[in-house]
Structures are given as C-alpha cells and as structure tokens.
C-alpha cells in the first residue's frame, strides 16, 4: 500500500497552492505499470480533486486514523504539506517529499532573510 498526499492547503486568497505537484496522475500510471499490484491510497481533505488511477480516496482522517494507516503502508509520498511533518514527527520511514521552489513572497516570513527575494 502506497499513500499519496498530493495537495497542500489552498492559499489565503483561495488560489491553488504552488507547492502542488502537477504530474500525480502520470506518476500513478507509471507506478501501476511498474507495480501492477500496488494499491495507491490518496489522502487529504474533502473537496480536493480525486486523482485518476488511485484505488482508494480517504478524506478528513483523524490523526489516529492517519497514524494507523501510514504505519501499515509500504511507502508514502507527499508535497510540502502537513503530512510530511506528521510522518517526520512519528518517525515513519519510507517517505518521499516532492519539493519545488517556494516563492518567499508567499511562504516567506518578514523576520527571515529570504535570499531568493534579495
């Protein structure tokens, strides 16, 4: 069982988060081609797009449900969102996080020195 957490929370202005990875469906197709028996579970919150190719979609899990699920998984993949921090806190191995460049004007903090925006 492979868990994917494909989306980060929408921005305050309601726009899609630029941390989201746009190629999940292609990734899932390639994964299924290489591992036809792999069960892919998408987690997230109600209202998020359900990706083509996943076997199960689970929304709005409690922390206890999420911990039980991820502890029984073979691997997990995520964008930079809550889930990767959750897995790090509980020391859940076998995870991959897809990072892209974060715009410091969106994700930066005024008290930090953001080298990209300098």
Protein Blocks (a to p, Z undefined) as FASTA:
>chain_A
ZZddfbccddfkopacfkbcfklmmmmmmmmmmmmmbccdddddehiacdehiabdcehi
afklmmmmmmmpmbdcddddfklmmmmmnopghiacddddddfklmmcfkbccfklZZ
